[in-house]
C-alpha cells in the first residue's frame, strides 16, 4: 500500500505483488467462480462452490473480493509455455469402446481408493470415459444441482483431505486424469479440469501438497519469497503474492482500491474483507504519533498499521486517468466505504466528495470530469493539511526549525503536484493541438476530395449528356433503317407476288404448249394411222380383185 509521500507507490505493479491485469478475449476463460478454500481450517462454515457468483451480492461489502476467478487465455497460454506443454489442437480419430459396469470408476472411488489401483484401472479405460468423469466433477463444482451436489462435493473433499497416503511420492504414480481430479477436489477449483489448461505432473503434485500456489496465473513456489511470517508458515496453500490474508482467495484485479497492501510486510487484503473484519478503523496518525487520529489499515499478517488517505491518493493519481466510467465509479464506491466511519475532517471530506461524484456520474457527468475533480480534491486536501495539522497540534508548541521544515515539505509537495499537473496539462494541450492539426489536415483532405468529386461528377454529367446524344442519333438511325427495312419488305412482298403470278402464268403457258404439242402429235398419229388403214384396205382390195380374176 502506498503512503502519502509516495515512497511505496503502487506495489501492484511490482513483480512481488498481484499478477498483471488481464484483458478478456473471446476465447479465454472468463467465468467467475466462488470456490472452496483448499485449507479446511479456513472454512469452518463449510463454504460451498457456486457458479457465476458475480451476479449474487448480499450487501455492498459482500463484493468480488471474496471470490476466486479463472485466469484469461493470455495467462493460460503463458503458463503452458512455461511448463513446455503448449499443445496444438487437432482432430484425432478415436475408437469408442464400451465399458462394462464392473470396469467403471466413480468419483468416490477416485477420492477413496489407493492411488496405484485407480491409476491401473484408468490406464485400461478409454479417454471418452475419463472425460465424462471430469465433466461430472465439473458439474458438481459449478453447483447448479443444488444442495445435493454441494453435499456430494463436501463428501469428496472430506474423503481426499482425510487421507494420509496422498503424498508427493505416491502421487507420482497417479494417472494424469486421476491427479487432476484429486487436485480439483482438494482445492475446489474446476479450472484444473479444463481441457485448455495443461500443467505438468510435478506442478499438479506441488499444488496438491501446498508447495505451489493454486492460482494458475501465479504458480509461485510456497511459501512465496521464502516468507517466514506466521500466516505464510501455518496456512496451507497461502500465497502472499496474490491471496487475501483474511479470505485466502485470489483474483486478477490490480491498480485498484479493491486490494490493500501492507506498507511493512507487503501482504495483501481485500478491501471488503478488511472492512467486514474491522481491519479498517480510526487510530493514531502514523506520522504524528498519538494525535490526531485518522483512518488506518491494520494488517492481520504483521499486526501493524498503514495510513489509508495517502494510499488512496497515490492510487488515484497514478491509475485514475486510465480507468473507464464503470471502473471509476467502482473505485469511488470503494473509497466511500473505506472512509464511511472516518471521524477526522479530511476523511469525512473525502467520503462526502466520493458520494457527490458518484451521484454526479449517475446523473450523466463524464468520467474525465469526475477524474479531474477527485485529483483536484486531493491537491486541495494536501494544501489544507498544514492548517489542519496546526489546528490539531495547537495544544503543544513546536520548534521554529521543525515548523519551517514542515512548511518546506508541504511547499515542495505542492510544487511537485503543481509541476505534475502542469506537465499533464501541457501533455493534454499538445495532444489536443495534435488532434486539432490532424482535424485541420483531415478537413483539407476532405475538401480536396469534395472538389475532386465535384469535378468528377461534372465530367460524368458531360459524359452522360454525350452518351444521350449518341443514343438519340443511334435511335434516329435505327428508325431510318427500320423505315427502309419496312419499304424493302414491302417491295420484296410485291416482287414475290409478281414472281408468283409470272410463275403461275408460265405454268399455264407451259401446260397449254404441252397440250397443243400432244394434240398435234395425236393428230399426226391419227393421220398416220388413217393412212395406214387406207393403205391396208387398198392392199386387200387389190388382192381380192386378183383372186376373182384367177377364179374365172
KERO-944017 format. One record per residue (C-alpha): residue number from 1; residue in three letters; x, y negated, z. Coordinates in Angstrom, 1 decimal. Layout:
(NUM "ALA" (X Y Z))
...
//
This chain:
(1 "UNK" (0.0 0.0 0.0))
(2 "UNK" (1.3 -3.4 -0.9))
(3 "UNK" (1.8 -6.2 1.5))
(4 "UNK" (1.2 -10.0 1.2))
(5 "UNK" (4.9 -10.6 0.5))
(6 "UNK" (4.7 -8.2 -2.5))
(7 "UNK" (7.7 -6.2 -1.3))
(8 "UNK" (5.9 -2.9 -1.8))
(9 "UNK" (3.7 -3.8 -4.7))
(10 "UNK" (1.8 -1.0 -6.4))
(11 "UNK" (3.0 2.3 -5.2))
(12 "UNK" (0.6 3.8 -7.6))
(13 "UNK" (2.9 3.1 -10.5))
(14 "UNK" (5.9 4.8 -8.9))
(15 "UNK" (6.8 8.4 -9.5))
(16 "UNK" (6.2 9.3 -5.9))
(17 "UNK" (2.5 8.3 -6.0))
(18 "UNK" (-0.6 9.4 -7.9))
(19 "UNK" (-0.4 10.8 -11.4))
(20 "UNK" (-0.9 8.2 -14.1))
(21 "UNK" (-4.4 7.2 -15.2))
(22 "UNK" (-5.6 9.5 -17.9))
(23 "UNK" (-7.8 8.2 -20.8))
(24 "UNK" (-10.6 10.6 -21.6))
(25 "UNK" (-10.6 12.2 -25.0))
(26 "UNK" (-13.2 14.1 -26.9))
(27 "UNK" (-11.6 17.4 -26.5))
(28 "UNK" (-10.5 17.1 -22.9))
(29 "UNK" (-11.9 18.5 -19.6))
(30 "UNK" (-13.7 15.6 -18.1))
(31 "UNK" (-16.2 17.3 -15.8))
(32 "UNK" (-16.1 16.1 -12.2))
(33 "UNK" (-16.4 18.8 -9.6))
(34 "UNK" (-16.8 18.9 -5.9))
(35 "UNK" (-14.6 21.8 -4.8))
(36 "UNK" (-14.0 23.8 -1.7))
(37 "UNK" (-10.8 22.9 0.0))
(38 "UNK" (-8.0 25.5 0.0))
(39 "UNK" (-7.4 25.3 3.7))
(40 "UNK" (-10.2 26.8 5.8))
(41 "UNK" (-9.1 24.8 8.8))
(42 "UNK" (-10.0 21.6 6.8))
(43 "UNK" (-13.6 22.6 6.1))
(44 "UNK" (-15.3 23.9 9.2))
(45 "UNK" (-18.7 22.9 7.9))
(46 "UNK" (-18.3 25.4 5.1))
(47 "UNK" (-18.3 22.9 2.2))
(48 "UNK" (-19.6 24.4 -1.0))
(49 "UNK" (-18.8 23.8 -4.7))
(50 "UNK" (-21.1 21.6 -6.7))
(51 "UNK" (-21.2 20.6 -10.3))
(52 "UNK" (-21.5 17.1 -11.7))
(53 "UNK" (-21.4 15.6 -8.3))
(54 "UNK" (-20.6 12.2 -9.7))
(55 "UNK" (-24.3 11.7 -10.0))
(56 "UNK" (-25.1 12.6 -6.4))
(57 "UNK" (-24.2 10.0 -3.8))
(58 "UNK" (-25.9 9.8 -0.4))
(59 "UNK" (-24.6 6.4 0.7))
(60 "UNK" (-22.2 3.7 -0.5))
(61 "UNK" (-19.4 5.2 1.4))
(62 "UNK" (-20.0 8.7 0.0))
(63 "UNK" (-18.3 8.0 -3.3))
(64 "UNK" (-16.0 9.9 -5.5))
(65 "UNK" (-13.2 9.6 -3.1))
(66 "UNK" (-14.1 13.0 -1.5))
(67 "UNK" (-14.1 14.9 -4.8))
(68 "UNK" (-11.6 16.6 -7.0))
(69 "UNK" (-11.8 16.2 -10.7))
(70 "UNK" (-10.5 18.1 -13.6))
(71 "UNK" (-7.4 16.8 -15.5))
(72 "UNK" (-7.9 15.5 -19.0))
(73 "UNK" (-6.5 17.0 -22.1))
(74 "UNK" (-3.3 15.0 -22.0))
(75 "UNK" (-2.4 16.3 -18.6))
(76 "UNK" (-3.2 19.8 -19.5))
(77 "UNK" (-1.0 19.7 -22.6))
(78 "UNK" (1.9 18.2 -20.6))
(79 "UNK" (1.7 21.0 -18.1))
(80 "UNK" (1.5 23.6 -20.9))
(81 "UNK" (4.7 22.1 -22.4))
(82 "UNK" (6.4 22.1 -19.0))
(83 "UNK" (5.8 25.8 -18.5))
(84 "UNK" (6.6 26.7 -22.1))
(85 "UNK" (3.1 28.1 -22.5))
(86 "UNK" (1.8 26.0 -25.4))
(87 "UNK" (-0.3 28.3 -27.4))
(88 "UNK" (-1.8 27.9 -30.9))
(89 "UNK" (-5.4 28.9 -31.1))
(90 "UNK" (-6.1 31.2 -34.0))
(91 "UNK" (-8.9 33.6 -34.7))
(92 "UNK" (-8.0 37.2 -34.0))
(93 "UNK" (-9.8 40.3 -34.9))
(94 "UNK" (-10.8 42.2 -31.8))
(95 "UNK" (-12.3 45.6 -31.3))
(96 "UNK" (-15.3 45.7 -29.0))
(97 "UNK" (-15.1 48.7 -26.7))
(98 "UNK" (-17.8 50.0 -24.5))
(99 "UNK" (-17.0 50.0 -20.8))
(100 "UNK" (-18.6 52.7 -18.6))
(101 "UNK" (-20.2 51.6 -15.3))
(102 "UNK" (-17.5 53.6 -13.4))
(103 "UNK" (-14.7 51.6 -15.0))
(104 "UNK" (-16.2 48.2 -14.4))
(105 "UNK" (-14.8 45.8 -11.8))
(106 "UNK" (-16.8 43.3 -9.7))
(107 "UNK" (-15.5 40.0 -8.2))
(108 "UNK" (-15.9 41.5 -4.8))
(109 "UNK" (-13.6 44.4 -5.7))
(110 "UNK" (-11.0 41.9 -7.0))
(111 "UNK" (-11.2 40.0 -3.7))
(112 "UNK" (-11.2 43.1 -1.5))
(113 "UNK" (-9.2 45.9 -3.2))
(114 "UNK" (-5.4 46.4 -3.4))
(115 "UNK" (-3.6 44.3 -6.0))
(116 "UNK" (-1.9 47.2 -7.8))
(117 "UNK" (-5.1 49.2 -8.0))
(118 "UNK" (-7.1 46.4 -9.5))
(119 "UNK" (-4.2 45.5 -11.8))
(120 "UNK" (-4.1 49.0 -13.2))
(121 "UNK" (-7.8 49.0 -13.8))
(122 "UNK" (-7.7 45.7 -15.6))
(123 "UNK" (-5.0 46.8 -17.9))
(124 "UNK" (-7.4 49.5 -19.1))
(125 "UNK" (-10.3 47.1 -19.7))
(126 "UNK" (-10.9 45.1 -22.9))
(127 "UNK" (-10.4 41.4 -23.0))
(128 "UNK" (-14.1 40.7 -23.5))
(129 "UNK" (-15.0 42.2 -20.2))
(130 "UNK" (-12.3 40.3 -18.4))
(131 "UNK" (-13.5 37.1 -19.9))
(132 "UNK" (-17.0 37.9 -18.8))
(133 "UNK" (-15.7 38.4 -15.3))
(134 "UNK" (-14.0 35.0 -15.3))
(135 "UNK" (-17.2 33.4 -16.7))
(136 "UNK" (-19.2 34.9 -13.8))
(137 "UNK" (-16.9 33.3 -11.3))
(138 "UNK" (-17.0 30.0 -13.2))
(139 "UNK" (-20.8 30.1 -12.9))
(140 "UNK" (-20.6 30.7 -9.2))
(141 "UNK" (-18.1 27.8 -8.7))
(142 "UNK" (-20.4 25.5 -10.6))
(143 "UNK" (-23.0 26.2 -8.0))
(144 "UNK" (-26.1 25.8 -10.3))
(145 "UNK" (-27.6 29.0 -8.9))
(146 "UNK" (-28.5 27.5 -5.5))
(147 "UNK" (-27.7 28.9 -2.1))
(148 "UNK" (-27.3 32.5 -3.2))
(149 "UNK" (-24.3 31.6 -5.4))
(150 "UNK" (-22.8 29.4 -2.6))
(151 "UNK" (-23.1 32.2 -0.2))
(152 "UNK" (-21.5 34.6 -2.7))
(153 "UNK" (-18.6 32.2 -3.1))
(154 "UNK" (-18.1 31.8 0.6))
(155 "UNK" (-18.1 35.6 1.0))
(156 "UNK" (-15.5 36.0 -1.8))
(157 "UNK" (-13.3 33.2 -0.2))
(158 "UNK" (-13.5 34.8 3.2))
(159 "UNK" (-12.5 38.2 1.8))
(160 "UNK" (-9.5 36.6 0.0))
(161 "UNK" (-8.3 34.4 2.9))
(162 "UNK" (-8.7 37.2 5.5))
(163 "UNK" (-6.3 39.5 3.6))
(164 "UNK" (-2.7 39.7 4.8))
(165 "UNK" (-1.4 41.7 1.9))
(166 "UNK" (-1.6 38.9 -0.7))
(167 "UNK" (2.0 37.7 -0.6))
(168 "UNK" (4.3 36.4 -3.3))
(169 "UNK" (5.9 39.9 -3.6))
(170 "UNK" (2.6 41.8 -4.0))
(171 "UNK" (1.1 39.2 -6.4))
(172 "UNK" (4.0 39.6 -8.8))
(173 "UNK" (2.4 43.0 -9.8))
(174 "UNK" (-1.1 41.4 -10.4))
(175 "UNK" (-2.8 41.2 -13.7))
(176 "UNK" (-2.9 37.7 -15.2))
(177 "UNK" (-6.7 37.5 -15.0))
(178 "UNK" (-6.7 39.0 -11.5))
(179 "UNK" (-4.3 36.3 -10.4))
(180 "UNK" (-6.3 33.5 -12.0))
(181 "UNK" (-9.5 34.8 -10.2))
(182 "UNK" (-7.7 35.1 -6.8))
(183 "UNK" (-6.3 31.5 -7.2))
(184 "UNK" (-9.7 30.1 -8.2))
(185 "UNK" (-11.4 31.8 -5.2))
(186 "UNK" (-8.8 30.6 -2.8))
(187 "UNK" (-8.7 27.0 -4.0))
(188 "UNK" (-12.3 26.7 -5.2))
(189 "UNK" (-11.1 25.1 -8.4))
(190 "UNK" (-12.6 26.6 -11.6))
(191 "UNK" (-10.0 24.8 -13.8))
(192 "UNK" (-7.7 27.8 -13.2))
(193 "UNK" (-10.2 29.9 -15.1))
(194 "UNK" (-10.4 27.6 -18.1))
(195 "UNK" (-9.0 29.1 -21.4))
(196 "UNK" (-7.2 25.9 -22.3))
(197 "UNK" (-5.2 25.9 -19.1))
(198 "UNK" (-2.2 28.2 -19.1))
(199 "UNK" (0.1 28.1 -16.1))
(200 "UNK" (2.9 30.5 -15.6))
(201 "UNK" (2.5 33.6 -13.4))
(202 "UNK" (5.0 32.1 -11.0))
(203 "UNK" (3.1 28.8 -10.8))
(204 "UNK" (-0.1 30.6 -10.0))
(205 "UNK" (1.5 32.6 -7.3))
(206 "UNK" (3.0 29.5 -5.7))
(207 "UNK" (-0.4 27.7 -5.8))
(208 "UNK" (-1.9 30.7 -4.1))
(209 "UNK" (0.7 30.8 -1.3))
(210 "UNK" (0.6 27.0 -0.9))
(211 "UNK" (4.1 26.4 -2.2))
(212 "UNK" (2.9 24.3 -5.2))
(213 "UNK" (0.2 21.6 -5.5))
(214 "UNK" (-3.1 22.9 -6.7))
(215 "UNK" (-3.7 19.6 -8.6))
(216 "UNK" (-2.9 20.8 -12.2))
(217 "UNK" (-1.8 17.2 -13.1))
(218 "UNK" (0.6 17.1 -10.2))
(219 "UNK" (2.0 20.7 -9.7))
(220 "UNK" (4.8 19.5 -7.4))
(221 "UNK" (6.5 21.8 -5.0))
(222 "UNK" (5.2 21.7 -1.4))
(223 "UNK" (5.9 20.0 0.9))
(224 "UNK" (6.2 17.2 -1.6))
(225 "UNK" (9.5 15.3 -1.5))
(226 "UNK" (10.5 17.6 1.4))
(227 "UNK" (8.4 15.6 3.8))
(228 "UNK" (8.7 16.8 7.4))
(229 "UNK" (5.7 15.0 8.9))
(230 "UNK" (3.1 16.9 10.8))
(231 "UNK" (0.5 16.6 8.1))
(232 "UNK" (2.6 18.0 5.3))
(233 "UNK" (4.1 20.7 7.5))
(234 "UNK" (1.0 22.1 9.1))
(235 "UNK" (-1.7 21.6 6.4))
(236 "UNK" (-1.7 24.4 3.9))
(237 "UNK" (-1.6 23.2 0.3))
(238 "UNK" (-1.5 19.5 1.1))
(239 "UNK" (0.4 17.2 -1.3))
(240 "UNK" (1.2 13.7 -0.1))
(241 "UNK" (1.7 12.5 -3.7))
(242 "UNK" (-1.9 13.0 -4.9))
(243 "UNK" (-4.1 14.1 -2.0))
(244 "UNK" (-6.1 12.2 0.6))
(245 "UNK" (-4.8 12.6 4.2))
(246 "UNK" (-8.3 12.8 5.5))
(247 "UNK" (-10.4 14.9 3.0))
(248 "UNK" (-7.5 16.8 1.4))
(249 "UNK" (-8.9 16.1 -2.1))
(250 "UNK" (-7.3 14.6 -5.2))
(251 "UNK" (-8.4 12.6 -8.2))
(252 "UNK" (-6.7 10.7 -11.1))
(253 "UNK" (-7.5 7.1 -10.1))
(254 "UNK" (-4.6 4.7 -9.9))
(255 "UNK" (-4.2 0.9 -9.9))
(256 "UNK" (-7.3 0.6 -7.8))
(257 "UNK" (-8.5 -0.2 -4.3))
(258 "UNK" (-10.0 3.2 -4.1))
(259 "UNK" (-6.8 4.6 -2.6))
(260 "UNK" (-4.9 3.0 0.3))
(261 "UNK" (-1.2 3.9 0.7))
(262 "UNK" (0.7 3.6 3.9))
(263 "UNK" (3.5 1.0 3.8))
(264 "UNK" (5.7 3.2 6.0))
(265 "UNK" (5.2 6.8 5.2))
(266 "UNK" (3.7 6.4 1.6))
(267 "UNK" (0.9 8.9 2.3))
(268 "UNK" (-2.4 8.2 0.6))
(269 "UNK" (-6.0 7.9 1.9))
(270 "UNK" (-9.3 7.4 0.1))
(271 "UNK" (-10.8 4.0 1.0))
(272 "UNK" (-14.2 5.7 1.5))
(273 "UNK" (-12.6 8.3 3.8))
(274 "UNK" (-10.8 5.6 5.8))
(275 "UNK" (-14.0 3.6 6.3))
(276 "UNK" (-16.0 6.7 7.2))
(277 "UNK" (-13.5 7.8 9.8))
(278 "UNK" (-12.8 4.4 11.3))
(279 "UNK" (-9.3 4.1 10.0))
(280 "UNK" (-10.0 0.6 8.8))
(281 "UNK" (-10.7 -1.8 11.7))
(282 "UNK" (-9.7 -5.0 13.3))
(283 "UNK" (-6.4 -5.2 15.1))
(284 "UNK" (-3.5 -7.4 15.9))
(285 "UNK" (-1.7 -9.1 13.0))
(286 "UNK" (1.2 -7.1 11.6))
(287 "UNK" (3.1 -10.3 11.0))
(288 "UNK" (2.5 -12.4 14.1))
(289 "UNK" (2.0 -9.7 16.7))
(290 "UNK" (-0.8 -9.8 19.3))
(291 "UNK" (-2.7 -12.7 17.8))
(292 "UNK" (-4.6 -13.4 15.6))
(293 "UNK" (-6.4 -10.3 14.7))
(294 "UNK" (-7.1 -9.1 11.1))
(295 "UNK" (-8.4 -6.0 9.2))
(296 "UNK" (-5.8 -3.2 9.4))
(297 "UNK" (-5.5 0.3 8.0))
(298 "UNK" (-4.2 3.0 10.4))
(299 "UNK" (-2.6 5.9 8.6))
(300 "UNK" (-3.6 9.2 10.0))
(301 "UNK" (-0.3 10.8 9.0))
(302 "UNK" (2.1 8.5 10.9))
(303 "UNK" (-0.5 6.6 13.1))
(304 "UNK" (1.0 3.2 12.1))
(305 "UNK" (-0.9 0.2 10.7))
(306 "UNK" (-0.7 -1.8 7.5))
(307 "UNK" (-2.5 -5.1 6.8))
(308 "UNK" (-5.1 -5.0 4.1))
(309 "UNK" (-5.6 -8.5 2.8))
(310 "UNK" (-2.1 -8.7 1.2))
(311 "UNK" (-2.6 -5.3 -0.3))
(312 "UNK" (-5.9 -6.2 -1.9))
(313 "UNK" (-4.4 -9.5 -3.2))
(314 "UNK" (-1.5 -7.6 -4.8))
(315 "UNK" (-3.7 -5.0 -6.4))
(316 "UNK" (-6.0 -7.7 -7.9))
(317 "UNK" (-3.1 -9.9 -9.1))
(318 "UNK" (-1.4 -7.1 -10.9))
(319 "UNK" (-4.3 -5.0 -12.1))
(320 "UNK" (-7.5 -7.1 -12.3))
(321 "UNK" (-6.7 -8.6 -15.8))
(322 "UNK" (-6.7 -5.0 -17.2))
(323 "UNK" (-10.0 -3.9 -15.6))
(324 "UNK" (-13.2 -3.8 -17.6))
(325 "UNK" (-16.6 -5.0 -16.3))
(326 "UNK" (-17.6 -1.9 -14.5))
(327 "UNK" (-14.2 -1.3 -13.0))
(328 "UNK" (-14.0 -4.9 -11.7))
(329 "UNK" (-17.5 -4.6 -10.1))
(330 "UNK" (-16.5 -1.3 -8.6))
(331 "UNK" (-13.3 -2.8 -7.1))
(332 "UNK" (-15.1 -5.8 -5.8))
(333 "UNK" (-17.5 -3.4 -4.1))
(334 "UNK" (-14.6 -1.5 -2.5))
(335 "UNK" (-13.1 -4.7 -1.1))
(336 "UNK" (-16.5 -5.8 0.1))
(337 "UNK" (-17.0 -2.6 2.0))
(338 "UNK" (-13.4 -2.8 3.4))
(339 "UNK" (-13.9 -6.3 4.9))
(340 "UNK" (-17.6 -5.9 5.8))
(341 "UNK" (-16.7 -5.6 9.5))
(342 "UNK" (-13.9 -8.3 9.4))
(343 "UNK" (-14.0 -10.9 12.3))
(344 "UNK" (-11.2 -13.2 11.1))
(345 "UNK" (-12.2 -16.1 8.8))
(346 "UNK" (-10.1 -15.0 5.9))
(347 "UNK" (-11.6 -11.5 5.8))
(348 "UNK" (-15.1 -12.9 6.1))
(349 "UNK" (-14.5 -15.4 3.3))
(350 "UNK" (-13.2 -12.5 1.1))
(351 "UNK" (-16.2 -10.4 1.9))
(352 "UNK" (-18.6 -13.2 1.0))
(353 "UNK" (-16.7 -14.0 -2.2))
(354 "UNK" (-16.8 -10.4 -3.4))
(355 "UNK" (-20.6 -10.2 -2.7))
(356 "UNK" (-21.0 -13.5 -4.5))
(357 "UNK" (-19.0 -12.4 -7.6))
(358 "UNK" (-20.9 -9.1 -7.7))
(359 "UNK" (-24.2 -10.9 -7.8))
(360 "UNK" (-23.0 -13.3 -10.4))
(361 "UNK" (-21.8 -10.4 -12.6))
(362 "UNK" (-25.1 -8.7 -12.2))
(363 "UNK" (-26.7 -12.0 -13.3))
(364 "UNK" (-24.6 -12.0 -16.5))
(365 "UNK" (-21.3 -13.6 -15.8))
(366 "UNK" (-18.3 -12.1 -17.7))
(367 "UNK" (-15.5 -10.1 -16.2))
(368 "UNK" (-12.9 -12.6 -17.3))
(369 "UNK" (-14.7 -15.4 -15.4))
(370 "UNK" (-15.0 -13.2 -12.2))
(371 "UNK" (-11.4 -12.2 -12.5))
(372 "UNK" (-10.2 -15.8 -12.7))
(373 "UNK" (-12.5 -16.7 -9.8))
(374 "UNK" (-11.1 -14.0 -7.5))
(375 "UNK" (-7.5 -14.7 -8.4))
(376 "UNK" (-8.1 -18.4 -7.7))
(377 "UNK" (-9.7 -17.5 -4.4))
(378 "UNK" (-6.6 -15.6 -3.4))
(379 "UNK" (-4.4 -18.6 -4.2))
(380 "UNK" (-6.7 -20.9 -2.2))
(381 "UNK" (-6.6 -18.3 0.7))
(382 "UNK" (-2.8 -18.3 0.6))
(383 "UNK" (-2.7 -22.1 0.7))
(384 "UNK" (-5.2 -22.2 3.6))
(385 "UNK" (-3.2 -19.6 5.6))
(386 "UNK" (-0.7 -22.1 7.2))
(387 "UNK" (-3.7 -24.1 8.5))
(388 "UNK" (-5.3 -21.0 10.0))
(389 "UNK" (-2.0 -19.9 11.4))
(390 "UNK" (-1.6 -23.3 13.1))
(391 "UNK" (-5.1 -23.1 14.5))
(392 "UNK" (-4.6 -19.6 15.7))
(393 "UNK" (-1.2 -20.4 17.4))
(394 "UNK" (-2.3 -23.7 18.9))
(395 "UNK" (-2.1 -22.2 22.4))
(396 "UNK" (1.7 -21.8 22.1))
(397 "UNK" (4.5 -24.1 20.9))
(398 "UNK" (6.8 -23.0 18.1))
(399 "UNK" (10.3 -24.4 17.4))
(400 "UNK" (10.6 -27.0 14.7))
(401 "UNK" (13.0 -24.9 12.7))
(402 "UNK" (10.5 -21.9 12.7))
(403 "UNK" (7.8 -24.2 11.7))
(404 "UNK" (9.9 -25.6 8.8))
(405 "UNK" (10.8 -22.0 7.8))
(406 "UNK" (7.2 -21.0 7.7))
(407 "UNK" (6.2 -24.1 5.7))
(408 "UNK" (9.1 -23.4 3.3))
(409 "UNK" (7.9 -19.8 2.9))
(410 "UNK" (4.4 -21.0 2.2))
(411 "UNK" (5.6 -23.6 -0.2))
(412 "UNK" (7.8 -21.1 -2.0))
(413 "UNK" (5.0 -18.6 -2.2))
(414 "UNK" (2.6 -21.3 -3.5))
(415 "UNK" (5.2 -22.4 -6.1))
(416 "UNK" (5.7 -18.8 -7.1))
(417 "UNK" (2.0 -18.3 -7.5))
(418 "UNK" (1.7 -21.6 -9.5))
(419 "UNK" (4.5 -20.5 -11.7))
(420 "UNK" (2.8 -17.2 -12.3))
(421 "UNK" (-0.4 -19.0 -13.1))
(422 "UNK" (1.4 -21.4 -15.4))
(423 "UNK" (3.1 -18.6 -17.2))
(424 "UNK" (-0.2 -16.8 -17.5))
(425 "UNK" (-1.9 -19.9 -18.8))
(426 "UNK" (1.0 -20.5 -21.2))
(427 "UNK" (0.7 -16.9 -22.4))
(428 "UNK" (-3.0 -17.3 -22.8))
(429 "UNK" (-2.5 -20.6 -24.6))
(430 "UNK" (0.0 -19.1 -27.0))
(431 "UNK" (-2.3 -16.1 -27.5))
(432 "UNK" (-5.2 -18.4 -28.2))
(433 "UNK" (-3.1 -20.6 -30.5))
(434 "UNK" (-2.0 -17.5 -32.4))
(435 "UNK" (-5.6 -16.4 -32.6))
(436 "UNK" (-6.6 -19.8 -33.9))
(437 "UNK" (-3.9 -19.8 -36.5))
(438 "UNK" (-4.9 -16.3 -37.6))
(439 "UNK" (-8.6 -17.5 -37.8))
(440 "UNK" (-7.5 -20.5 -39.9))
(441 "UNK" (-5.5 -18.3 -42.2))
(442 "UNK" (-8.3 -15.9 -42.4))
(443 "UNK" (-10.7 -18.8 -43.3))
(444 "UNK" (-8.3 -19.9 -46.0))
(445 "UNK" (-8.1 -16.4 -47.4))
(446 "UNK" (-11.9 -16.1 -47.3))
(447 "UNK" (-12.2 -19.5 -49.1))
(448 "UNK" (-9.9 -18.3 -51.8))
(449 "UNK" (-11.8 -15.1 -52.1))
(450 "UNK" (-15.1 -17.1 -52.3))
(451 "UNK" (-13.6 -19.2 -55.1))
(452 "UNK" (-12.4 -16.2 -56.9))
(453 "UNK" (-15.8 -14.5 -56.5))
(454 "UNK" (-17.5 -17.7 -57.9))
(455 "UNK" (-15.2 -17.7 -60.9))
(456 "UNK" (-15.6 -14.0 -61.4))
(457 "UNK" (-19.4 -14.5 -61.1))
(458 "UNK" (-19.3 -17.3 -63.8))
(459 "UNK" (-17.2 -15.1 -66.0))
(460 "UNK" (-19.6 -12.2 -65.6))
(461 "UNK" (-22.5 -14.6 -66.3))
(462 "UNK" (-20.9 -15.7 -69.6))
(463 "UNK" (-20.2 -12.1 -70.5))
(464 "UNK" (-23.8 -11.2 -69.8))
(465 "UNK" (-25.1 -14.0 -72.0))
(466 "UNK" (-22.7 -12.9 -74.8))
(467 "UNK" (-23.9 -9.4 -74.4))
(468 "UNK" (-27.5 -10.6 -74.5))
(469 "UNK" (-26.8 -12.5 -77.8))
(470 "UNK" (-25.2 -9.4 -79.2))
(471 "UNK" (-28.2 -7.3 -78.1))
(472 "UNK" (-30.6 -9.7 -79.8))
(473 "UNK" (-28.6 -9.7 -83.0))
(474 "UNK" (-28.4 -5.9 -83.0))
(475 "UNK" (-32.1 -5.8 -82.3))
(476 "UNK" (-32.8 -8.1 -85.3))
(477 "UNK" (-30.5 -5.9 -87.4))
(478 "UNK" (-32.3 -2.8 -86.1))
(479 "UNK" (-35.7 -4.4 -87.0))
(480 "UNK" (-34.4 -5.3 -90.5))
(481 "UNK" (-33.1 -1.8 -91.1))
(482 "UNK" (-36.3 -0.4 -89.8))
(483 "UNK" (-38.3 -2.5 -92.3))
(484 "UNK" (-36.0 -1.4 -95.1))
(485 "UNK" (-36.4 2.2 -93.9))
(486 "UNK" (-40.2 1.9 -94.0))
(487 "UNK" (-40.1 0.5 -97.5))
(488 "UNK" (-37.7 3.2 -98.6))
(489 "UNK" (-40.0 5.8 -97.1))
(490 "UNK" (-43.0 4.3 -98.9))
(491 "UNK" (-41.0 4.3 -102.2))
(492 "UNK" (-39.9 7.9 -101.6))
(493 "UNK" (-43.6 8.9 -101.0))
(494 "UNK" (-44.6 7.1 -104.3))
(495 "UNK" (-41.8 8.8 -106.2))
(496 "UNK" (-42.7 12.1 -104.6))
(497 "UNK" (-46.3 11.6 -105.7))
(498 "UNK" (-45.2 10.8 -109.3))
(499 "UNK" (-42.9 13.8 -109.3))
(500 "UNK" (-45.7 16.0 -108.1))
(501 "UNK" (-48.0 14.5 -110.8))
(502 "UNK" (-45.4 15.0 -113.5))
(503 "UNK" (-44.8 18.5 -112.2))
(504 "UNK" (-48.5 19.3 -112.5))
(505 "UNK" (-48.7 17.8 -116.0))
(506 "UNK" (-45.6 19.7 -117.1))
(507 "UNK" (-47.0 22.9 -115.8))
(508 "UNK" (-50.3 22.3 -117.6))
(509 "UNK" (-48.4 21.4 -120.9))
(510 "UNK" (-46.3 24.5 -120.4))
(511 "UNK" (-49.3 26.6 -119.9))
(512 "UNK" (-51.1 25.1 -122.9))
(513 "UNK" (-48.0 25.6 -125.1))
(514 "UNK" (-47.6 29.1 -123.8))
(515 "UNK" (-51.2 29.9 -124.5))
(516 "UNK" (-51.0 28.3 -128.0))
(517 "UNK" (-47.9 30.4 -128.7))
(518 "UNK" (-49.6 33.5 -127.5))
(519 "UNK" (-52.6 32.6 -129.6))
(520 "UNK" (-50.6 32.2 -132.7))
(521 "UNK" (-48.8 35.4 -132.0))
(522 "UNK" (-52.1 37.1 -131.6))
(523 "UNK" (-53.4 35.6 -134.9))
(524 "UNK" (-50.2 36.8 -136.6))
(525 "UNK" (-50.6 40.2 -135.1))
(526 "UNK" (-54.3 40.2 -136.2))
(527 "UNK" (-53.3 39.2 -139.7))
(528 "UNK" (-50.6 41.8 -139.8))
(529 "UNK" (-53.0 44.5 -138.6))
(530 "UNK" (-55.6 43.3 -141.1))
(531 "UNK" (-53.1 43.5 -144.0))
(532 "UNK" (-52.1 46.9 -142.8))
(533 "UNK" (-55.6 48.2 -142.7))
(534 "UNK" (-56.3 46.8 -146.1))
(535 "UNK" (-53.2 48.5 -147.4))
(536 "UNK" (-54.2 51.8 -145.9))
(537 "UNK" (-57.7 51.5 -147.3))
(538 "UNK" (-56.4 50.7 -150.8))
(539 "UNK" (-54.0 53.7 -150.5))
(540 "UNK" (-56.8 56.0 -149.6))
(541 "UNK" (-59.0 54.7 -152.4))
(542 "UNK" (-56.3 55.3 -154.9))
(543 "UNK" (-55.7 58.8 -153.7))
(544 "UNK" (-59.4 59.7 -153.8))
(545 "UNK" (-59.6 58.5 -157.4))
(546 "UNK" (-56.7 60.7 -158.5))
(547 "UNK" (-58.2 63.7 -157.0))
(548 "UNK" (-61.5 63.2 -158.8))
(549 "UNK" (-59.7 63.0 -162.0))
(550 "UNK" (-57.8 66.2 -161.4))
(551 "UNK" (-61.0 68.0 -160.5))
(552 "UNK" (-62.6 67.1 -163.6))
//
